């Protein structure tokens, strides 16, 4: 009996529609609120395109707002549960800069912007990425309440844990807009037009 060949690569491709969505976006977005508005917009389009859930993220230079990378959730398109928005944004930023450490010597400080508080997987991914700032459109129970996604057992002191590692956290920059994305997604799920992909249907 021969052992089947093993996969030797993991690929998380971002969707082609991102090129159209970003065509008119400037290289630098100086205002934090505008960076958050972009991730909310990408999160809304992402679930409508069917490749993953209503989540998006970007990495920017903290001082200038220069966009280094964007990411969206690609779990359904890739069939890889790791394909969350924070993971794809961090990974493509590190690939672009050629380093695993976004806070390495000689680099500007980098910021991760996400449309909601990271799940337990992305909590670790963000913490170890080298960012010095995390900006969230929203946080709280609304994500799980509205989408029924299982975000995992996040510790109550997650903000303090980031800040103890030199990562500042800014909360609720555009929470109502983020919640509206989840509400639209919830309605689509109820109508059979979107998929909730909890591994154990938690």
FIFIKOL-529342 format. One record per residue: residue in three letters; x, y, z of N, C-alpha, C, O in turn; chain. Coordinates in steps of 0.2 Angstrom, whole numbers, plus 5000, padded with zeros to 4 digits. Atoms other than C-alpha are relative to their C-alpha. Example, Ala and Ser with C-alpha at 12.3 -4.5 7.8 and 13.67 -1.06 7.14 Angstrom:
BEGIN
> ala	5004	4994	5000	5062	4978	5039	5004	5006	5000	5009	5005	5003	A
> ser	4996	4994	4999	5068	4995	5036	4996	5005	5003	4999	5011	5004	A
//
This chain:
BEGIN
> unk	5004	4994	5000	5000	5000	5000	5004	5006	5000	5009	5007	5004	A
> unk	4996	4994	5000	5007	5017	4995	4997	5005	5003	4991	5006	5003	A
> unk	5003	4994	4997	5005	5032	5005	4999	5005	4995	5003	5007	4991	A
> unk	5002	4995	5005	4996	5046	4995	5005	5006	5001	5007	5007	5006	A
> unk	4995	4994	5000	5007	5061	4990	4997	5005	5005	4991	5007	5005	A
> unk	5002	4994	4996	5007	5075	5003	5000	5006	4997	5004	5007	4992	A
> unk	4999	4994	5003	5003	5092	4999	5006	5004	5003	5008	5003	5009	A
> unk	4994	4997	4998	5018	5103	5000	5000	5008	5000	5005	5011	5000	A
> unk	5001	4992	5000	5011	5121	4999	4993	5001	5003	4988	4997	5002	A
> unk	5007	4997	4998	4997	5131	5007	4999	5006	4997	5003	5011	4998	A
> unk	5001	4994	5004	4990	5144	4996	4993	5003	5002	4988	5000	5002	A
> unk	5006	4996	4999	4978	5158	5001	5000	5006	4995	5002	5011	4997	A
> unk	5000	4994	5005	4974	5168	4986	4994	5004	5001	4989	5002	5003	A
> unk	5005	4995	4999	4965	5184	4987	4996	5000	4994	4998	4999	4988	A
> unk	5004	5000	5006	4950	5186	4975	5002	5006	4995	5004	5011	4997	A
> unk	4999	4995	5005	4951	5195	4959	4996	5007	5000	4999	5012	4998	A
> unk	5005	4994	4999	4937	5207	4963	5004	5006	5004	5002	5012	5003	A
> unk	4997	4995	4996	4949	5216	4975	5004	5005	4996	5004	5011	4997	A
> unk	4996	4995	5005	4959	5224	4960	4995	5005	4998	4997	5011	4998	A
> unk	5005	4995	5002	4943	5232	4955	4998	5005	5005	4997	5011	5005	A
> unk	5002	4996	4994	4938	5238	4972	5005	5005	5002	5003	5010	5005	A
> unk	4994	4996	4997	4955	5245	4976	5003	5005	4994	5007	5009	4995	A
> unk	4997	4997	5006	4958	5253	4958	5000	5008	5002	5005	5011	5000	A
> unk	5000	4992	4998	4953	5271	4965	5002	5002	5007	5002	5007	5009	A
> unk	4998	4999	4993	4960	5269	4982	5007	5003	5000	5012	5000	4997	A
> unk	4993	4997	5000	4976	5280	4985	5004	4996	5004	5003	4992	5008	A
> unk	4995	5004	4996	4992	5273	4991	5000	5001	5007	5002	4997	5011	A
> unk	5000	4998	4993	4991	5283	5007	4993	5002	5002	4989	5006	4998	A
> unk	5006	4998	4997	4975	5285	5017	5002	5002	5007	5002	4999	5012	A
> unk	4998	4997	4994	4980	5297	5031	4996	4999	5006	4998	4998	5012	A
> unk	5004	5001	4994	4965	5296	5042	4998	4993	5002	4996	4989	4997	A
> unk	5001	5007	4998	4962	5281	5052	4992	4998	4999	4991	4993	4997	A
> unk	5007	5001	5002	4943	5283	5050	4999	4998	4993	4994	4994	4991	A
> unk	5001	5002	5007	4945	5282	5031	5003	4993	4999	5000	4989	4995	A
> unk	4997	5007	5001	4956	5266	5033	4994	4995	5003	4994	4990	5000	A
> unk	5005	5005	4997	4942	5258	5044	4994	5000	4995	4991	4995	4994	A
> unk	5005	5000	5005	4929	5263	5031	5001	4996	4994	4997	4992	4992	A
> unk	4998	5004	5005	4939	5254	5018	4999	4993	5002	4996	4989	4998	A
> unk	5001	5007	4998	4939	5238	5028	4993	4998	5001	4991	4992	4999	A
> unk	5008	5001	5000	4920	5239	5031	4998	4999	4993	4993	4994	4992	A
> unk	5003	5001	5007	4917	5241	5013	5003	4993	4997	4999	4990	4993	A
> unk	4998	5007	5003	4928	5226	5008	4997	4994	5004	4996	4989	5000	A
> unk	5004	5006	4996	4920	5215	5022	4993	4999	4997	4991	4993	4996	A
> unk	5007	5001	5002	4903	5219	5015	5000	4997	4993	4996	4992	4991	A
> unk	5000	5003	5007	4908	5215	4997	5002	4992	5000	5000	4988	4996	A
> unk	4997	5007	5000	4918	5199	5002	4994	4995	5001	4995	4990	4997	A
> unk	5005	5005	4999	4903	5189	5009	4995	5000	4994	4993	4995	4992	A
> unk	5005	5000	5006	4892	5195	4994	5003	4996	4994	5000	4994	4990	A
> unk	4997	5003	5006	4905	5188	4982	5001	4992	5001	5002	4988	4997	A
> unk	5001	5007	4998	4904	5171	4991	5007	4996	5002	5007	4990	5002	A
> unk	4993	5004	4998	4923	5167	4995	5001	4999	5007	5006	4996	5009	A
> unk	4998	5001	4993	4922	5169	5013	4995	5005	5004	4990	5007	5001	A
> unk	5004	4996	4996	4914	5178	5028	5000	5008	4999	5004	5010	4996	A
> unk	5000	4992	5000	4910	5197	5031	5006	5003	5004	5005	5007	5009	A
> unk	4994	4997	4997	4928	5201	5036	5005	5002	4996	5007	4999	4991	A
> unk	4994	4997	5004	4942	5212	5030	5005	5003	5004	5003	5005	5010	A
> unk	4995	4997	4996	4958	5219	5036	5005	5003	4995	5005	5002	4989	A
> unk	4994	4997	5004	4973	5230	5030	5006	5001	5005	5005	5002	5011	A
> unk	4994	4998	4997	4990	5233	5035	5003	5007	4997	5003	5007	4991	A
> unk	4998	4994	5002	4996	5251	5034	5006	5003	5004	5007	5001	5010	A
> unk	4995	4996	4996	5011	5262	5039	4997	5004	5005	4992	5008	5003	A
> unk	5004	4997	4995	5005	5269	5055	5001	5008	5000	4996	5011	5000	A
> unk	4999	4993	5000	5012	5287	5053	4997	5003	4994	4994	5009	4994	A
> unk	5002	4997	5006	5008	5290	5035	4993	4997	4997	4990	5001	4993	A
> unk	5006	5003	5003	4993	5278	5031	5001	4997	4994	4997	4995	4990	A
> unk	4999	5004	5006	5002	5270	5017	4998	4993	5000	5000	4990	5005	A
> unk	5003	5007	4999	4993	5254	5013	5005	4995	4997	5008	4996	4992	A
> unk	4995	5006	5001	5005	5239	5013	4996	4994	4997	4999	4991	4992	A
> unk	5004	5006	5003	4992	5226	5010	4993	5000	5003	4991	5004	5007	A
> unk	5007	5001	4998	4974	5221	5011	4999	4993	5001	5002	4989	4997	A
> unk	5002	5007	5000	4966	5205	5016	4992	4999	5001	4989	5003	5004	A
> unk	5007	5002	4999	4949	5197	5016	4999	4992	5002	5004	4989	5001	A
> unk	5001	5007	4998	4942	5180	5023	4999	4996	4993	4995	4998	4989	A
> unk	5000	5004	5006	4945	5167	5010	4999	4992	5002	5001	4988	4998	A
> unk	5000	5007	4997	4940	5151	5020	4996	4996	4995	4998	4990	4993	A
> unk	5004	5004	5005	4926	5146	5007	5004	4999	4994	5003	4993	4991	A
> unk	4997	5000	5006	4936	5150	4992	5006	4995	5000	5008	4992	4995	A
> unk	4994	5004	5000	4952	5141	4998	4999	4993	5003	5003	4989	5002	A
> unk	5001	5006	4996	4944	5127	5009	5006	4999	5005	5008	4993	5007	A
> unk	4995	5000	4995	4957	5132	5022	4998	5004	5006	4997	5010	5005	A
> unk	5003	4996	4994	4951	5137	5039	5004	5005	5003	5002	5010	5006	A
> unk	4995	4994	4998	4966	5148	5042	4999	5006	4996	5002	5011	4998	A
> unk	5000	4994	5005	4961	5160	5028	4996	5005	5003	4991	5008	4999	A
> unk	5004	4994	4998	4954	5174	5039	5003	5006	4998	5009	5006	4995	A
> unk	4998	4994	5003	4956	5192	5034	5006	5002	5003	5011	5005	5000	A
> unk	4994	4998	4997	4969	5196	5047	5006	4996	4998	5012	4999	4997	A
> unk	4994	5004	5002	4980	5181	5042	5002	5002	4993	5008	5002	4991	A
> unk	4998	4998	5007	4979	5186	5023	5003	5007	5000	5007	5008	4996	A
> unk	4997	4994	5000	4983	5204	5027	5007	5000	5003	5011	5003	5000	A
> unk	4994	5001	4997	4997	5200	5038	5005	4997	4995	5011	4999	4994	A
> unk	4996	5004	5004	5004	5187	5027	5002	5003	4993	5008	5003	4991	A
> unk	4999	4996	5006	5003	5198	5011	5005	5006	5001	5009	5007	4997	A
> unk	4996	4995	4998	5011	5212	5020	5007	4998	5001	5012	5001	4999	A
> unk	4993	5003	4999	5026	5201	5026	5003	4998	4994	5009	4998	4993	A
> unk	4997	5002	5006	5028	5194	5009	5002	5006	4996	5007	5006	4993	A
> unk	4998	4994	5004	5028	5211	5001	5007	5003	5003	5011	5005	4999	A
> unk	4994	4997	4996	5041	5217	5014	5006	4996	5000	5011	4998	5002	A
> unk	4995	5005	4999	5051	5201	5014	5002	4999	5007	5008	4998	5008	A
> unk	4998	5001	4993	5051	5199	5033	4994	4997	5003	4988	4999	5002	A
> unk	5005	5003	4995	5041	5189	5046	4998	5005	5005	4993	5004	5009	A
> unk	5001	4995	4994	5042	5204	5058	4999	5007	4997	5003	5010	4995	A
> unk	5002	4994	5003	5032	5219	5053	5003	5006	5005	5002	5012	5003	A
> unk	4997	4995	4995	5041	5228	5068	5007	5000	5000	5011	5002	5005	A
> unk	4992	5001	5000	5059	5224	5063	5004	5006	4999	5001	5012	4997	A
> unk	4995	4994	5000	5074	5236	5063	4999	5003	4993	5000	4999	4988	A
> unk	5000	4996	5006	5073	5249	5050	4993	5001	4996	4993	5004	4991	A
> unk	5006	5000	5003	5055	5247	5046	4995	5005	5004	4996	5007	5010	A
> unk	5005	4996	4996	5041	5260	5050	4995	4996	5004	4995	4990	5003	A
> unk	5005	5004	4996	5028	5255	5063	4994	4999	4995	4992	5003	4991	A
> unk	5005	5002	5004	5014	5246	5055	4994	4999	5005	4994	4997	5011	A
> unk	5007	5001	4997	4995	5245	5060	4996	4995	4996	4996	4995	4990	A
> unk	5005	5004	5003	4983	5232	5057	4993	5003	5002	4991	5004	5007	A
> unk	5007	4997	4999	4965	5238	5054	4995	4994	4998	4996	4991	4993	A
> unk	5004	5006	5001	4951	5225	5055	4992	5003	5001	4991	5008	5005	A
> unk	5007	4998	4999	4932	5227	5054	4997	4997	5006	4991	4999	5008	A
> unk	5003	5002	4993	4929	5218	5071	5006	4997	5004	5012	4995	5001	A
> unk	4995	5003	4996	4939	5211	5085	5002	4993	4998	4998	4989	4996	A
> unk	4998	5007	5003	4950	5196	5080	4997	4994	5004	4996	4995	5010	A
> unk	5001	5007	4997	4945	5178	5084	5006	4998	5003	5011	5001	5003	A
> unk	4994	5002	4997	4956	5168	5094	5006	4998	4996	5012	4999	4998	A
> unk	4995	5002	5005	4966	5162	5079	5004	5007	4998	5010	5007	4999	A
> unk	4997	4994	5002	4969	5180	5073	5003	5004	5006	5007	5009	5004	A
> unk	4997	4997	4994	4972	5186	5091	5008	4999	5000	5012	5003	5001	A
> unk	4993	5002	5000	4988	5176	5090	5004	5003	4994	5010	5005	4995	A
> unk	4997	4998	5006	4992	5180	5072	5002	5008	5001	5008	5009	4998	A
> unk	4999	4993	4999	4991	5199	5076	5005	5001	5005	5010	5005	5004	A
> unk	4995	4999	4994	5001	5198	5092	5007	4998	4998	5012	5002	5000	A
> unk	4993	5002	5002	5016	5189	5084	5002	5003	4993	5007	5001	4991	A
> unk	4998	4997	5007	5016	5199	5067	5005	5006	5000	5008	5007	4995	A
> unk	4996	4994	5000	5026	5214	5073	4997	5007	4999	5000	5012	4999	A
> unk	5004	4994	5000	5012	5227	5072	5001	5004	5006	5003	5001	5012	A
> unk	5000	4996	4994	5012	5241	5084	4994	5003	5002	4993	5007	5007	A
> unk	5007	4997	4999	4994	5246	5082	4995	4996	4997	4996	4993	4992	A
> unk	5005	5004	5002	4978	5237	5081	4994	5005	5000	4992	5008	5005	A
> unk	5006	4996	5000	4962	5247	5075	4994	4996	4998	4995	4993	4993	A
> unk	5006	5005	5002	4945	5239	5075	4994	5005	4999	4993	5010	5003	A
> unk	5006	4996	5001	4929	5246	5068	4995	4998	5005	4991	5003	5007	A
> unk	5004	5001	4995	4920	5237	5081	5002	4994	5005	5007	4990	5002	A
> unk	4998	5006	4995	4921	5224	5096	4993	4999	5004	4989	5003	5005	A
> unk	5006	5002	4996	4908	5215	5107	4997	4994	4997	4999	4991	4993	A
> unk	5004	5007	5002	4895	5201	5105	4996	5001	4994	4994	4995	4991	A
> unk	5004	4999	5006	4887	5208	5090	5002	4995	4994	4998	4993	4991	A
> unk	4997	5004	5005	4898	5198	5078	4997	4993	5001	4994	4990	4996	A
> unk	5003	5007	4998	4893	5181	5086	4993	5000	5000	4990	4995	4997	A
> unk	5008	5000	5000	4875	5186	5089	4997	5000	4993	4992	4997	4992	A
> unk	5003	4999	5006	4872	5192	5072	5002	4994	4994	4997	4992	4990	A
> unk	4998	5004	5005	4882	5180	5061	5000	4993	5002	5000	4988	4998	A
> unk	5000	5006	4997	4882	5165	5073	5007	4996	4999	5008	4990	5000	A
> unk	4993	5003	5000	4901	5162	5070	5003	4999	5007	5001	5003	5011	A
> unk	4997	5001	4994	4911	5155	5084	5007	5003	5000	5011	5001	4996	A
> unk	4994	4996	5000	4925	5167	5088	5005	4997	5005	5011	4999	5005	A
> unk	4996	5003	4996	4932	5156	5101	5001	5003	5007	4998	5009	5008	A
> unk	5000	4998	4993	4936	5158	5120	5005	5006	5001	5011	5005	5004	A
> unk	4996	4995	4999	4944	5175	5120	5001	5002	5007	4996	5003	5010	A
> unk	5000	4998	4993	4951	5181	5136	4997	5007	5001	4997	5011	4997	A
> unk	5003	4993	4998	4943	5196	5145	5005	5006	4999	5003	5011	4998	A
> unk	4994	4995	4999	4960	5205	5146	5004	5000	4993	5010	5002	4993	A
> unk	4996	5000	5007	4964	5204	5127	5003	5006	4998	5008	5007	4995	A
> unk	4997	4993	5002	4966	5223	5125	5007	5001	5004	5012	5003	5002	A
> unk	4994	4999	4996	4978	5223	5140	5006	4996	4998	5012	4998	4998	A
> unk	4995	5005	5002	4988	5208	5133	5003	5003	4994	5010	5003	4993	A
> unk	4997	4996	5005	4991	5218	5117	5004	5005	5002	5010	5006	5000	A
> unk	4996	4994	4998	4996	5234	5125	5006	4998	5005	5011	5002	5004	A
> unk	4994	5002	4996	5008	5224	5137	5006	4999	4995	5011	4999	4997	A
> unk	4995	5002	5005	5017	5219	5121	5002	5006	4995	5005	5005	4990	A
> unk	4999	4994	5004	5018	5237	5114	4996	5001	4995	4997	5005	4990	A
> unk	5005	4999	5005	5003	5236	5103	4994	5004	5003	4990	5001	5007	A
> unk	5006	4996	4998	4990	5250	5105	4994	4997	4997	4994	4995	4991	A
> unk	5007	5002	5002	4972	5246	5103	4995	5005	5000	4994	5009	5005	A
> unk	5005	4995	5001	4959	5258	5096	4993	4996	4998	4993	4992	4994	A
> unk	5006	5003	5000	4941	5252	5098	4994	5004	4997	4994	5010	4998	A
> unk	5007	4998	5002	4924	5255	5089	5001	5007	4996	4998	5012	4998	A
> unk	4999	4994	5004	4930	5268	5076	4994	5001	4995	4992	5007	4994	A
> unk	5006	4999	5004	4915	5264	5065	4995	4994	5001	4993	4990	4997	A
> unk	5003	5006	4998	4905	5251	5075	4993	4999	4996	4991	4994	4994	A
> unk	5007	5001	5003	4887	5255	5068	5001	4997	4992	4997	4993	4990	A
> unk	4999	5002	5007	4894	5253	5050	5002	4992	5000	5000	4989	4995	A
> unk	4998	5007	4999	4902	5236	5055	4994	4996	5001	4994	4990	4998	A
> unk	5006	5004	4998	4886	5230	5063	4995	4999	4994	4992	4994	4993	A
> unk	5005	5000	5006	4876	5234	5047	5003	4995	4995	4998	4991	4992	A
> unk	4997	5005	5004	4888	5223	5037	4997	4993	5003	4995	4989	4999	A
> unk	5002	5007	4997	4884	5208	5049	4992	4999	5000	4990	4994	4999	A
> unk	5008	5001	5000	4865	5212	5049	4998	4998	4993	4994	4994	4992	A
> unk	5002	5002	5007	4865	5211	5030	5002	4992	4999	4999	4989	4995	A
> unk	4998	5006	5000	4875	5195	5031	4995	4995	5003	4993	4990	5000	A
> unk	5005	5005	4996	4863	5187	5044	4994	4999	4996	4991	4994	4995	A
> unk	5006	5001	5004	4848	5191	5032	5001	4996	4994	4997	4992	4992	A
> unk	4998	5004	5006	4857	5183	5018	5000	4992	5002	4998	4988	4998	A
> unk	4999	5007	4998	4861	5167	5028	4993	4998	5001	4991	4992	4999	A
> unk	5007	5002	4999	4842	5166	5033	4997	4999	4994	4992	4994	4994	A
> unk	5003	5001	5007	4837	5167	5015	5004	4995	4996	5002	4994	4990	A
> unk	4996	5005	5004	4850	5154	5010	5005	5002	4995	5007	4999	4991	A
> unk	4996	4997	5005	4861	5166	5001	5007	5001	5003	5011	5004	4999	A
> unk	4993	5000	4998	4877	5164	5012	5001	4994	5005	4996	4991	5007	A
> unk	4998	5006	4996	4886	5151	5022	5003	5002	5006	5008	5006	5006	A
> unk	4996	5000	4994	4891	5150	5040	5004	4994	5001	5001	4988	5001	A
> unk	4996	5005	5000	4906	5139	5041	5003	4998	5006	5009	4995	5006	A
> unk	4997	5003	4994	4909	5134	5059	5001	4993	4999	4997	4989	4997	A
> unk	4998	5007	5001	4918	5118	5059	4996	4995	5004	4995	4990	5001	A
> unk	5005	5004	4996	4907	5111	5072	4993	5003	5001	4990	5000	5006	A
> unk	5007	4996	5000	4892	5122	5069	4999	5002	5008	4993	5001	5010	A
> unk	5001	4998	4993	4895	5129	5087	4995	5006	5000	4994	5008	5006	A
//
